[in-house]
Amino acid sequence: MNTRWASPIMDNAWLMLKFTRKYDVDKVIINWENAYAKDYDIQTSLDGRRWTTVAKVRNSDGGEDEVSFNPTTAQYVRLKCINRATGYGISIWEMQVLAH
């Protein structure tokens, strides 16, 4: 929470996480800074090229979002921000991916 990730000022920005091995993931927690995504998707991939949308969030209000979905095996998780809620880019303090 002492650092933040920010995108350029544009819609359709994304942040990708790559794990050292495959995990069964089923939840993502995002702590947004004030410049948050109003609409976004959580996507997973085994190879970083072919993506599956596991959750769609529409009309987010920022703050902290906890997004649960059916367990899926993945080595990559991507936050795809479709529409910005502000005139700035997208900004997050922290993104957690829960796996088992």
N, CA, C and O atoms as CSV, one atom per row, in Angstrom:
chain,resi,resn,atom,element,x,y,z
A,1,MET,N,N,0.824,-1.199,0.000
A,1,MET,CA,C,0.000,0.000,0.000
A,1,MET,C,C,0.865,1.260,0.000
A,1,MET,O,O,0.329,2.367,0.027
A,2,ASN,N,N,2.180,1.115,-0.030
A,2,ASN,CA,C,3.060,2.287,-0.062
A,2,ASN,C,C,3.478,2.675,-1.466
A,2,ASN,O,O,4.163,3.680,-1.652
A,3,THR,N,N,3.080,1.900,-2.451
A,3,THR,CA,C,3.357,2.228,-3.843
A,3,THR,C,C,2.039,2.209,-4.599
A,3,THR,O,O,1.022,1.764,-4.068
A,4,ARG,N,N,2.054,2.691,-5.838
A,4,ARG,CA,C,0.834,2.603,-6.614
A,4,ARG,C,C,1.170,2.391,-8.066
A,4,ARG,O,O,2.243,2.774,-8.533
A,5,TRP,N,N,0.240,1.774,-8.783
A,5,TRP,CA,C,0.354,1.590,-10.218
A,5,TRP,C,C,-0.609,2.554,-10.878
A,5,TRP,O,O,-1.744,2.711,-10.429
A,6,ALA,N,N,-0.164,3.198,-11.939
A,6,ALA,CA,C,-1.022,4.134,-12.667
A,6,ALA,C,C,-0.865,3.915,-14.163
A,6,ALA,O,O,0.219,3.591,-14.650
A,7,SER,N,N,-1.960,4.096,-14.876
A,7,SER,CA,C,-1.964,3.940,-16.328
A,7,SER,C,C,-1.871,5.306,-16.995
A,7,SER,O,O,-2.035,6.334,-16.338
A,8,PRO,N,N,-1.610,5.319,-18.288
A,8,PRO,CA,C,-1.756,6.566,-19.038
A,8,PRO,C,C,-3.224,7.012,-18.996
A,8,PRO,O,O,-4.097,6.244,-18.592
A,9,ILE,N,N,-3.486,8.231,-19.405
A,9,ILE,CA,C,-4.853,8.757,-19.412
A,9,ILE,C,C,-5.570,8.206,-20.643
A,9,ILE,O,O,-5.589,8.820,-21.710
A,10,MET,N,N,-6.164,7.013,-20.452
A,10,MET,CA,C,-6.881,6.353,-21.546
A,10,MET,C,C,-7.738,5.229,-20.993
A,10,MET,O,O,-7.459,4.691,-19.921
A,11,ASP,N,N,-8.781,4.878,-21.731
A,11,ASP,CA,C,-9.568,3.695,-21.400
A,11,ASP,C,C,-8.824,2.472,-21.919
A,11,ASP,O,O,-7.861,2.596,-22.676
A,12,ASN,N,N,-9.273,1.295,-21.510
A,12,ASN,CA,C,-8.710,0.009,-21.932
A,12,ASN,C,C,-7.278,-0.226,-21.462
A,12,ASN,O,O,-6.549,-0.995,-22.088
A,13,ALA,N,N,-6.865,0.411,-20.385
A,13,ALA,CA,C,-5.554,0.134,-19.783
A,13,ALA,C,C,-5.644,-1.197,-19.035
A,13,ALA,O,O,-6.732,-1.617,-18.641
A,14,TRP,N,N,-4.506,-1.856,-18.842
A,14,TRP,CA,C,-4.522,-3.126,-18.126
A,14,TRP,C,C,-3.248,-3.319,-17.324
A,14,TRP,O,O,-2.206,-2.719,-17.590
A,15,LEU,N,N,-3.382,-4.185,-16.328
A,15,LEU,CA,C,-2.277,-4.585,-15.464
A,15,LEU,C,C,-2.276,-6.102,-15.423
A,15,LEU,O,O,-3.305,-6.717,-15.142
A,16,MET,N,N,-1.131,-6.711,-15.701
A,16,MET,CA,C,-1.026,-8.163,-15.736
A,16,MET,C,C,-0.062,-8.639,-14.655
A,16,MET,O,O,1.008,-8.062,-14.461
A,17,LEU,N,N,-0.457,-9.698,-13.959
A,17,LEU,CA,C,0.399,-10.340,-12.974
A,17,LEU,C,C,0.775,-11.723,-13.495
A,17,LEU,O,O,-0.076,-12.452,-14.006
A,18,LYS,N,N,2.042,-12.081,-13.365
A,18,LYS,CA,C,2.500,-13.404,-13.772
A,18,LYS,C,C,3.066,-14.106,-12.543
A,18,LYS,O,O,3.897,-13.562,-11.815
A,19,PHE,N,N,2.587,-15.339,-12.335
A,19,PHE,CA,C,3.075,-16.146,-11.232
A,19,PHE,C,C,4.181,-17.075,-11.708
A,19,PHE,O,O,4.311,-17.325,-12.906
A,20,THR,N,N,4.970,-17.582,-10.785
A,20,THR,CA,C,6.066,-18.483,-11.143
A,20,THR,C,C,5.573,-19.865,-11.543
A,20,THR,O,O,6.304,-20.632,-12.170
A,21,ARG,N,N,4.325,-20.187,-11.178
A,21,ARG,CA,C,3.724,-21.457,-11.567
A,21,ARG,C,C,2.215,-21.267,-11.632
A,21,ARG,O,O,1.710,-20.185,-11.334
A,22,LYS,N,N,1.502,-22.305,-12.017
A,22,LYS,CA,C,0.048,-22.246,-12.119
A,22,LYS,C,C,-0.581,-22.415,-10.741
A,22,LYS,O,O,-0.115,-23.199,-9.914
A,23,TYR,N,N,-1.655,-21.657,-10.517
A,23,TYR,CA,C,-2.430,-21.726,-9.282
A,23,TYR,C,C,-3.906,-21.795,-9.620
A,23,TYR,O,O,-4.318,-21.395,-10.709
A,24,ASP,N,N,-4.704,-22.301,-8.692
A,24,ASP,CA,C,-6.156,-22.209,-8.799
A,24,ASP,C,C,-6.564,-20.913,-8.109
A,24,ASP,O,O,-6.475,-20.799,-6.886
A,25,VAL,N,N,-7.010,-19.943,-8.891
A,25,VAL,CA,C,-7.377,-18.631,-8.354
A,25,VAL,C,C,-8.893,-18.496,-8.342
A,25,VAL,O,O,-9.581,-19.051,-9.199
A,26,ASP,N,N,-9.417,-17.743,-7.350
A,26,ASP,CA,C,-10.864,-17.565,-7.262
A,26,ASP,C,C,-11.299,-16.218,-6.694
A,26,ASP,O,O,-12.491,-15.998,-6.475
A,27,LYS,N,N,-10.352,-15.316,-6.452
A,27,LYS,CA,C,-10.734,-14.010,-5.918
A,27,LYS,C,C,-9.634,-12.990,-6.196
A,27,LYS,O,O,-8.445,-13.304,-6.151
A,28,VAL,N,N,-10.059,-11.764,-6.485
A,28,VAL,CA,C,-9.142,-10.641,-6.650
A,28,VAL,C,C,-9.654,-9.505,-5.769
A,28,VAL,O,O,-10.848,-9.203,-5.764
A,29,ILE,N,N,-8.748,-8.881,-5.027
A,29,ILE,CA,C,-9.088,-7.723,-4.208
A,29,ILE,C,C,-8.281,-6.540,-4.738
A,29,ILE,O,O,-7.057,-6.608,-4.844
A,30,ILE,N,N,-8.981,-5.463,-5.066
A,30,ILE,CA,C,-8.337,-4.270,-5.628
A,30,ILE,C,C,-8.582,-3.099,-4.695
A,30,ILE,O,O,-9.724,-2.803,-4.345
A,31,ASN,N,N,-7.510,-2.437,-4.295
A,31,ASN,CA,C,-7.593,-1.188,-3.531
A,31,ASN,C,C,-7.292,-0.050,-4.495
A,31,ASN,O,O,-6.141,0.192,-4.857
A,32,TRP,N,N,-8.352,0.643,-4.904
A,32,TRP,CA,C,-8.224,1.716,-5.887
A,32,TRP,C,C,-7.748,3.006,-5.239
A,32,TRP,O,O,-8.109,3.309,-4.102
A,33,GLU,N,N,-6.956,3.745,-5.950
A,33,GLU,CA,C,-6.669,5.133,-5.617
A,33,GLU,C,C,-7.869,5.924,-6.122
A,33,GLU,O,O,-8.818,5.312,-6.611
A,34,ASN,N,N,-7.878,7.237,-6.032
A,34,ASN,CA,C,-9.049,8.035,-6.439
A,34,ASN,C,C,-9.393,7.888,-7.917
A,34,ASN,O,O,-10.557,8.037,-8.289
A,35,ALA,N,N,-8.426,7.604,-8.755
A,35,ALA,CA,C,-8.663,7.427,-10.195
A,35,ALA,C,C,-8.900,5.937,-10.459
A,35,ALA,O,O,-7.958,5.191,-10.724
A,36,TYR,N,N,-10.140,5.520,-10.385
A,36,TYR,CA,C,-10.465,4.101,-10.475
A,36,TYR,C,C,-11.168,3.790,-11.793
A,36,TYR,O,O,-11.557,4.690,-12.538
A,37,ALA,N,N,-11.320,2.507,-12.060
A,37,ALA,CA,C,-12.046,2.063,-13.251
A,37,ALA,C,C,-13.519,1.877,-12.885
A,37,ALA,O,O,-13.849,1.189,-11.919
A,38,LYS,N,N,-14.380,2.490,-13.659
A,38,LYS,CA,C,-15.816,2.306,-13.463
A,38,LYS,C,C,-16.234,0.914,-13.931
A,38,LYS,O,O,-17.028,0.241,-13.273
A,39,ASP,N,N,-15.694,0.491,-15.071
A,39,ASP,CA,C,-15.996,-0.818,-15.643
A,39,ASP,C,C,-14.687,-1.550,-15.901
A,39,ASP,O,O,-13.758,-0.990,-16.482
A,40,TYR,N,N,-14.619,-2.801,-15.467
A,40,TYR,CA,C,-13.404,-3.591,-15.703
A,40,TYR,C,C,-13.715,-5.077,-15.702
A,40,TYR,O,O,-14.753,-5.517,-15.207
A,41,ASP,N,N,-12.783,-5.840,-16.272
A,41,ASP,CA,C,-12.868,-7.293,-16.298
A,41,ASP,C,C,-11.664,-7.876,-15.583
A,41,ASP,O,O,-10.580,-7.293,-15.593
A,42,ILE,N,N,-11.862,-9.034,-14.961
A,42,ILE,CA,C,-10.759,-9.848,-14.447
A,42,ILE,C,C,-10.598,-10.991,-15.432
A,42,ILE,O,O,-11.559,-11.698,-15.734
A,43,GLN,N,N,-9.390,-11.172,-15.931
A,43,GLN,CA,C,-9.120,-12.207,-16.917
A,43,GLN,C,C,-7.986,-13.104,-16.441
A,43,GLN,O,O,-7.103,-12.670,-15.701
A,44,THR,N,N,-8.022,-14.359,-16.874
A,44,THR,CA,C,-6.962,-15.297,-16.529
A,44,THR,C,C,-6.418,-15.942,-17.795
A,44,THR,O,O,-7.073,-15.959,-18.838
A,45,SER,N,N,-5.192,-16.479,-17.676
A,45,SER,CA,C,-4.553,-17.124,-18.817
A,45,SER,C,C,-3.534,-18.139,-18.312
A,45,SER,O,O,-2.956,-17.977,-17.237
A,46,LEU,N,N,-3.325,-19.172,-19.091
A,46,LEU,CA,C,-2.270,-20.136,-18.809
A,46,LEU,C,C,-0.967,-19.752,-19.496
A,46,LEU,O,O,0.110,-20.138,-19.039
A,47,ASP,N,N,-1.052,-18.992,-20.597
A,47,ASP,CA,C,0.139,-18.686,-21.405
A,47,ASP,C,C,0.418,-17.196,-21.598
A,47,ASP,O,O,1.433,-16.848,-22.201
A,48,GLY,N,N,-0.442,-16.306,-21.109
A,48,GLY,CA,C,-0.230,-14.870,-21.280
A,48,GLY,C,C,-0.639,-14.345,-22.645
A,48,GLY,O,O,-0.429,-13.169,-22.941
A,49,ARG,N,N,-1.223,-15.203,-23.486
A,49,ARG,CA,C,-1.662,-14.788,-24.815
A,49,ARG,C,C,-3.169,-14.948,-25.010
A,49,ARG,O,O,-3.827,-14.068,-25.564
A,50,ARG,N,N,-3.703,-16.060,-24.557
A,50,ARG,CA,C,-5.135,-16.333,-24.685
A,50,ARG,C,C,-5.792,-16.092,-23.334
A,50,ARG,O,O,-5.419,-16.705,-22.334
A,51,TRP,N,N,-6.777,-15.192,-23.313
A,51,TRP,CA,C,-7.385,-14.743,-22.067
A,51,TRP,C,C,-8.835,-15.198,-21.953
A,51,TRP,O,O,-9.570,-15.250,-22.939
A,52,THR,N,N,-9.224,-15.525,-20.720
A,52,THR,CA,C,-10.606,-15.868,-20.404
A,52,THR,C,C,-11.106,-14.867,-19.372
A,52,THR,O,O,-10.466,-14.668,-18.339
A,53,THR,N,N,-12.232,-14.241,-19.641
A,53,THR,CA,C,-12.839,-13.319,-18.675
A,53,THR,C,C,-13.574,-14.145,-17.627
A,53,THR,O,O,-14.513,-14.876,-17.943
A,54,VAL,N,N,-13.132,-14.019,-16.366
A,54,VAL,CA,C,-13.742,-14.782,-15.272
A,54,VAL,C,C,-14.694,-13.927,-14.444
A,54,VAL,O,O,-15.507,-14.464,-13.691
A,55,ALA,N,N,-14.604,-12.596,-14.574
A,55,ALA,CA,C,-15.509,-11.700,-13.854
A,55,ALA,C,C,-15.600,-10.371,-14.596
A,55,ALA,O,O,-14.604,-9.854,-15.103
A,56,LYS,N,N,-16.824,-9.828,-14.648
A,56,LYS,CA,C,-17.060,-8.502,-15.225
A,56,LYS,C,C,-17.631,-7.627,-14.124
A,56,LYS,O,O,-18.621,-7.986,-13.487
A,57,VAL,N,N,-17.009,-6.485,-13.903
A,57,VAL,CA,C,-17.495,-5.537,-12.900
A,57,VAL,C,C,-17.912,-4.274,-13.642
A,57,VAL,O,O,-17.128,-3.693,-14.393
A,58,ARG,N,N,-19.151,-3.859,-13.423
A,58,ARG,CA,C,-19.678,-2.658,-14.056
A,58,ARG,C,C,-20.176,-1.718,-12.972
A,58,ARG,O,O,-20.720,-2.155,-11.958
A,59,ASN,N,N,-19.985,-0.422,-13.193
A,59,ASN,CA,C,-20.417,0.627,-12.267
A,59,ASN,C,C,-19.764,0.527,-10.898
A,59,ASN,O,O,-20.424,0.719,-9.876
A,60,SER,N,N,-18.474,0.228,-10.874
A,60,SER,CA,C,-17.721,0.219,-9.625
A,60,SER,C,C,-17.710,1.631,-9.035
A,60,SER,O,O,-17.798,2.620,-9.763
A,61,ASP,N,N,-17.603,1.708,-7.715
A,61,ASP,CA,C,-17.547,3.016,-7.060
A,61,ASP,C,C,-16.194,3.279,-6.404
A,61,ASP,O,O,-16.072,4.164,-5.557
A,62,GLY,N,N,-15.177,2.507,-6.798
A,62,GLY,CA,C,-13.832,2.723,-6.258
A,62,GLY,C,C,-13.682,2.138,-4.872
A,62,GLY,O,O,-14.400,1.213,-4.495
A,63,GLY,N,N,-12.736,2.688,-4.108
A,63,GLY,CA,C,-12.475,2.152,-2.765
A,63,GLY,C,C,-11.819,0.794,-2.867
A,63,GLY,O,O,-10.799,0.640,-3.539
A,64,GLU,N,N,-12.401,-0.193,-2.202
A,64,GLU,CA,C,-11.897,-1.564,-2.271
A,64,GLU,C,C,-12.954,-2.452,-2.908
A,64,GLU,O,O,-14.105,-2.480,-2.472
A,65,ASP,N,N,-12.554,-3.168,-3.931
A,65,ASP,CA,C,-13.434,-4.139,-4.585
A,65,ASP,C,C,-12.916,-5.540,-4.306
A,65,ASP,O,O,-11.725,-5.816,-4.446
A,66,GLU,N,N,-13.817,-6.411,-3.913
A,66,GLU,CA,C,-13.505,-7.820,-3.714
A,66,GLU,C,C,-14.330,-8.600,-4.737
A,66,GLU,O,O,-15.558,-8.632,-4.663
A,67,VAL,N,N,-13.648,-9.220,-5.680
A,67,VAL,CA,C,-14.314,-9.883,-6.800
A,67,VAL,C,C,-14.045,-11.385,-6.715
A,67,VAL,O,O,-12.906,-11.830,-6.855
A,68,SER,N,N,-15.099,-12.155,-6.484
A,68,SER,CA,C,-14.985,-13.615,-6.430
A,68,SER,C,C,-15.505,-14.214,-7.731
A,68,SER,O,O,-16.386,-13.651,-8.382
A,69,PHE,N,N,-14.950,-15.358,-8.096
A,69,PHE,CA,C,-15.362,-16.052,-9.312
A,69,PHE,C,C,-15.091,-17.536,-9.130
A,69,PHE,O,O,-14.433,-17.943,-8.173
A,70,ASN,N,N,-15.600,-18.340,-10.051
A,70,ASN,CA,C,-15.372,-19.781,-9.982
A,70,ASN,C,C,-13.880,-20.066,-10.064
A,70,ASN,O,O,-13.183,-19.428,-10.853
A,71,PRO,N,N,-13.367,-21.010,-9.270
A,71,PRO,CA,C,-11.933,-21.315,-9.318
A,71,PRO,C,C,-11.488,-21.677,-10.737
A,71,PRO,O,O,-12.156,-22.428,-11.448
A,72,THR,N,N,-10.352,-21.125,-11.120
A,72,THR,CA,C,-9.790,-21.401,-12.437
A,72,THR,C,C,-8.274,-21.497,-12.320
A,72,THR,O,O,-7.659,-20.757,-11.552
A,73,THR,N,N,-7.680,-22.395,-13.070
A,73,THR,CA,C,-6.233,-22.561,-13.055
A,73,THR,C,C,-5.604,-21.507,-13.960
A,73,THR,O,O,-6.007,-21.355,-15.113
A,74,ALA,N,N,-4.621,-20.781,-13.440
A,74,ALA,CA,C,-4.005,-19.707,-14.211
A,74,ALA,C,C,-2.573,-19.466,-13.759
A,74,ALA,O,O,-2.220,-19.711,-12.606
A,75,GLN,N,N,-1.767,-18.990,-14.676
A,75,GLN,CA,C,-0.433,-18.505,-14.343
A,75,GLN,C,C,-0.368,-16.988,-14.491
A,75,GLN,O,O,0.555,-16.345,-13.992
A,76,TYR,N,N,-1.361,-16.424,-15.185
A,76,TYR,CA,C,-1.448,-14.979,-15.400
A,76,TYR,C,C,-2.837,-14.505,-14.983
A,76,TYR,O,O,-3.830,-15.196,-15.211
A,77,VAL,N,N,-2.901,-13.327,-14.374
A,77,VAL,CA,C,-4.160,-12.671,-14.056
A,77,VAL,C,C,-4.046,-11.237,-14.541
A,77,VAL,O,O,-3.053,-10.554,-14.292
A,78,ARG,N,N,-5.089,-10.794,-15.244
A,78,ARG,CA,C,-5.065,-9.442,-15.812
A,78,ARG,C,C,-6.287,-8.663,-15.355
A,78,ARG,O,O,-7.411,-9.164,-15.381
A,79,LEU,N,N,-6.043,-7.431,-14.936
A,79,LEU,CA,C,-7.082,-6.455,-14.650
A,79,LEU,C,C,-7.206,-5.594,-15.900
A,79,LEU,O,O,-6.312,-4.803,-16.200
A,80,LYS,N,N,-8.298,-5.739,-16.624
A,80,LYS,CA,C,-8.517,-4.974,-17.859
A,80,LYS,C,C,-9.541,-3.885,-17.570
A,80,LYS,O,O,-10.732,-4.160,-17.423
A,81,CYS,N,N,-9.071,-2.658,-17.491
A,81,CYS,CA,C,-9.916,-1.512,-17.163
A,81,CYS,C,C,-10.555,-0.986,-18.455
A,81,CYS,O,O,-9.861,-0.469,-19.330
A,82,ILE,N,N,-11.854,-1.119,-18.563
A,82,ILE,CA,C,-12.557,-0.775,-19.794
A,82,ILE,C,C,-12.882,0.716,-19.856
A,82,ILE,O,O,-12.585,1.376,-20.852
A,83,ASN,N,N,-13.493,1.246,-18.794
A,83,ASN,CA,C,-13.858,2.666,-18.748
A,83,ASN,C,C,-13.391,3.292,-17.448
A,83,ASN,O,O,-13.569,2.724,-16.371
A,84,ARG,N,N,-12.789,4.469,-17.561
A,84,ARG,CA,C,-12.338,5.218,-16.390
A,84,ARG,C,C,-13.517,5.942,-15.734
A,84,ARG,O,O,-14.476,6.317,-16.408
A,85,ALA,N,N,-13.437,6.131,-14.434
A,85,ALA,CA,C,-14.466,6.866,-13.700
A,85,ALA,C,C,-14.145,8.350,-13.608
A,85,ALA,O,O,-15.015,9.153,-13.271
A,86,THR,N,N,-12.906,8.722,-13.905
A,86,THR,CA,C,-12.478,10.125,-13.795
A,86,THR,C,C,-11.769,10.528,-15.089
A,86,THR,O,O,-11.616,9.716,-16.002
A,87,GLY,N,N,-11.349,11.759,-15.156
A,87,GLY,CA,C,-10.608,12.248,-16.312
A,87,GLY,C,C,-9.137,11.884,-16.281
A,87,GLY,O,O,-8.391,12.249,-17.190
A,88,TYR,N,N,-8.709,11.174,-15.255
A,88,TYR,CA,C,-7.319,10.742,-15.121
A,88,TYR,C,C,-7.168,9.311,-15.629
A,88,TYR,O,O,-8.135,8.702,-16.085
A,89,GLY,N,N,-5.963,8.785,-15.550
A,89,GLY,CA,C,-5.742,7.373,-15.857
A,89,GLY,C,C,-6.285,6.522,-14.723
A,89,GLY,O,O,-6.970,7.023,-13.831
A,90,ILE,N,N,-5.981,5.248,-14.762
A,90,ILE,CA,C,-6.381,4.318,-13.701
A,90,ILE,C,C,-5.249,4.235,-12.682
A,90,ILE,O,O,-4.074,4.250,-13.050
A,91,SER,N,N,-5.604,4.149,-11.407
A,91,SER,CA,C,-4.582,4.105,-10.367
A,91,SER,C,C,-5.020,3.168,-9.245
A,91,SER,O,O,-6.126,3.287,-8.717
A,92,ILE,N,N,-4.136,2.233,-8.888
A,92,ILE,CA,C,-4.451,1.328,-7.771
A,92,ILE,C,C,-3.290,1.317,-6.787
A,92,ILE,O,O,-2.126,1.473,-7.155
A,93,TRP,N,N,-3.651,1.128,-5.527
A,93,TRP,CA,C,-2.649,0.981,-4.474
A,93,TRP,C,C,-2.168,-0.457,-4.399
A,93,TRP,O,O,-0.980,-0.722,-4.216
A,94,GLU,N,N,-3.119,-1.393,-4.544
A,94,GLU,CA,C,-2.761,-2.789,-4.357
A,94,GLU,C,C,-3.770,-3.684,-5.077
A,94,GLU,O,O,-4.964,-3.388,-5.138
A,95,MET,N,N,-3.250,-4.787,-5.620
A,95,MET,CA,C,-4.099,-5.805,-6.228
A,95,MET,C,C,-3.664,-7.159,-5.670
A,95,MET,O,O,-2.519,-7.570,-5.857
A,96,GLN,N,N,-4.558,-7.837,-4.998
A,96,GLN,CA,C,-4.277,-9.149,-4.436
A,96,GLN,C,C,-5.013,-10.209,-5.241
A,96,GLN,O,O,-6.175,-10.027,-5.605
A,97,VAL,N,N,-4.340,-11.302,-5.514
A,97,VAL,CA,C,-4.965,-12.455,-6.161
A,97,VAL,C,C,-4.911,-13.602,-5.168
A,97,VAL,O,O,-3.833,-13.983,-4.711
A,98,LEU,N,N,-6.063,-14.151,-4.834
A,98,LEU,CA,C,-6.113,-15.241,-3.873
A,98,LEU,C,C,-6.151,-16.563,-4.603
A,98,LEU,O,O,-6.954,-16.775,-5.512
A,99,ALA,N,N,-5.261,-17.449,-4.182
A,99,ALA,CA,C,-5.119,-18.750,-4.827
A,99,ALA,C,C,-5.060,-19.843,-3.768
A,99,ALA,O,O,-4.810,-19.588,-2.590
A,100,HIS,N,N,-5.295,-21.048,-4.219
A,100,HIS,CA,C,-5.188,-22.204,-3.317
A,100,HIS,C,C,-4.654,-23.394,-4.078
A,100,HIS,O,O,-4.487,-24.470,-3.503
